[in-house]
Amino acid sequence: MSHNEVSLSERLADSIVAIIRTERLGPGDALASSRDLARRFEVTTPTVREALRRLEAMGVVEFRHGSGTYVGPGIDRRLLANPHLRGRSRASVLELVEARLVLEPAIAAAAARAREPVAVERLAAATDNALHPPGDSLRVALHFHVTLAAASGNALLREAVEALLAVRAPEQTEIRHRYNDRVRDHAEHVAIFTAVRDGDADEAERLTREHLIAIRDAVAAADFPEDPRNPRDPADPADPDPRGMPR
């Protein structure tokens, strides 16, 4: 593909996003077909498809086989996934948990201080996700940890947690597989919710930290067989026990 073709598909991707904004489309809304977009912009259908593939890689659009193209959950995301990132490993999963450990305990404390009734009600509903996982989607409206961030009252914190889980979706899926005691997970979510509902910021922060540390320990203790398609990074601390990392 030539430089001009790349530039055209980039510009076309921007134009498609402009349509989404102008028409006030949101996640799940249908887009015009590739042929209709090609006629609208007076370009070839393959060029439109190339632009749509760019947007798909960022979660801005989604292709549904036999149905069409739809606005994706990444339309408002400011942190973007890298579709060429190497596969998940013990190190990459632990990296996600460590990032969450930095963010989420303080977020839980902020949610307890805010204690906004509607947000608390949504968080109560979200506690059921541990017993009834939300299928393959990690971006549902009532994901417990995203809803907890929303309860802080800071939209950017909610967006940051949601984007982090979406950008590192393979690692988050691995966490769900490794920390698979749904009864325990549910009980820990209920305890965090109770602290938020009661306005106990210190307890909400402590419980969230302990919850994430338990997840980190489960990941660190799990067996990660090496994938021949994804050879281990020399920096991957798969052999030393990462549970000795500072908490």
N, C-alpha and C positions, 0 to 999 in steps of 0.2 A: 504493500500500500504506500502510495506516495505521500509526501508531506502535505500537499494540497488536499488530498482526500482525508487525511487525519484531521486537518484543520476544519474541513467542511463538516465532518461528523461531530466534531466538538462544538462547532457553532450551532449545528442542528440540535444537539442535545440541549444546549442552553435555550434554544427556541421552544423545544418541547416542554421544558420546565416552565418557561414563561406562559405557555398555554395552560398548564396545570394551575399556576398562580392566578392568571386572569380569570379562568373559569371556576376558580375556588373549588377545585377538586381535592379530595382527601384520600387517605389510604383506603383501598378497596373500590374506588370509583373507576369506571372503565374509561380508557383512552380511545381515540379514533384509531381505526385500523392503519397498518403500515401504508397501504395503498392510498388511503384518504390523506394521510400526512404527507406522502410523497407528492400528491397532486397539490396540496395546499402550499408546500414549499418549493414546488417545481424542481424536484430532485428525483433520483431513481429510488425505487423501493429498497434495494440492497443498502443504499446509503442511509435510509431511515432506520433499517434494521441494525446497522452498525451503531448508529447513535443510541438506539434503544438498548443495545447490549452494553454500551458504556453505562447507561443509567441503571440497568439491571445489576451490574457489578457493585453499584453503590446503594442498592436497595431502594432507588427512587421509583423504579417501575418493577412489575412482576409479570412474567409470562405464565399464562395458564393454558395448558394444552387443550386445544379444541374450543377454547373460550375467547381468548384475546389477550390484550395487554391492559394492565391495571396499575393505578398509582400504588406504589409500595410504601411500607412504613418508614423508609429512609428519606422521605421527601423533605422533612424538616430537620434531619439529623445533621449535626455540625462535625461530628467525628465519623469518618468514613471507613468502611471496611476495605482491606487490601485483598482482592481476590487472588493474588499471587503469593500470599504469605505461606510459608512452609507449614506443614500439618502440625496438629497439636502434639505436645509432648508433656512429660511431667513438668519440665521447667516452665512451659508456656501456661499450663493450667495453674501452677503455683503462682506465677506472675499475676494472673488475674485475681486469685484469692488475696494476694498481698495488696494489690491495688484497692480491692474492696475493703480490706481491713483498715486502710488509711482513711477511706471516705465514709463508710457506712455507720460506724459507731457514732461519730459526730453528727451524722445526719439523723440518726435515731434520737439523739438527745435534742436536736432542734425540733423534731416532730413532737416530742413530749412537751417541749416548751410552747410550741404553737397550739397544739391541742384543739385544732379546728374541727368542730363537730362533723361536718360532711366528710372531711378527709379521714377522721377516725372511723366513721361508719364504713367507708370504702376499705380501710385497712382491715376491719373486722371481717368483711367478705373475702378479702384476699388471703386470710389465714387458711382457708380451705384448699388453697392450691397445693399444699404439701400432701394432703390426702388424695386430692383429685388433680394431678398434674395437668397443665394446659396443653396436652398433646405435643406436637412437634414445634409449636410456635413458642418463641421466647419473648415475644413482643406483645403479648395480650395485655389488655387494659388493667387487669387486676393481678399482674405479677407482684408477689408480696414485696420484694425489695424495691421495685420501681414505685409501688404505691406508698411504701414507707418514705421514700425520698420525696414523693409528691406531698406527703403529709407535713413535710418541713415548711411548706409554704413558699419555697424557693423553686421557681420553675426551672432554673438553670441546673440545680442539683438533681431534680427529677430527670431532666434531659441527659445529664452527664451519666447517671446510673443506667438509664435505658440504653443510651448509646454504647456504653461500655459492654453491657451484656449482649447487645446486638452485634457490635464489631467483633467481639470475641465469642460469638455463638458456639463454635465447635468446642472451645474450652468450657463454656458454661454447660453445654450438654454433657461433657465428660464429668463435670462436677456432679451433675444430677445422677449420673450412673455410679459414681464412686461413693457419694453420700446418699445412699438409697434406702435408709431407714425412714420411711414416710411418717410413721407414728412419732418418732423422735423429732423429725424436722417440723412436723405440725405443732408438737408441744412447745418447741423453742420459738416458733413464730407466734404462738398464742401468748407466751410469756412476754415477748417483746411488745406485742400489741397491748397487753394489759398495762405494761409500764408506760407506754405512750398514752393510753386512755386515762391513766391515773395522773399524768403529768409529772412522772418521776424521771427526770432527764438522766440522772446518774445511773439509775437501774436500767433504763433503756439502752444507754451506751454500753454498760457492762455486759448485758445479755447479748447484744448484737456482736460485740467483740468475741465473747465466748462461743457464740454460734459459728462465727467465721473461722475461729481457731480450730474448732472441731472439724469443720469442713477441710481446712488446710491439712490437719493431721490425717484425715481419711485419705486425701489425695496423696500425701507423702508416703503413706504406708501401702498404697495400691501398687500392683504390678503393671508396668507399662511396657508390653512387649515391643521391641523395635520393629518398626515398619520398614521393609526394604525399600519402599518408595520414598521414605522420609528418613534417611539415615540420621542418627543422633548427632546433634550439634556438640562439638567438643566442650562447649560451655554449659551443656545441659547437666545439672547436678543430679543425674539419675542414680549414680552409685552411692555417693555420700548421702547420709540421712538428712534431708532438708528440715526435719522437725527441730533441729537445733537452732534454726534461724531465730533471731530476736523477735519477741512478741510485743 
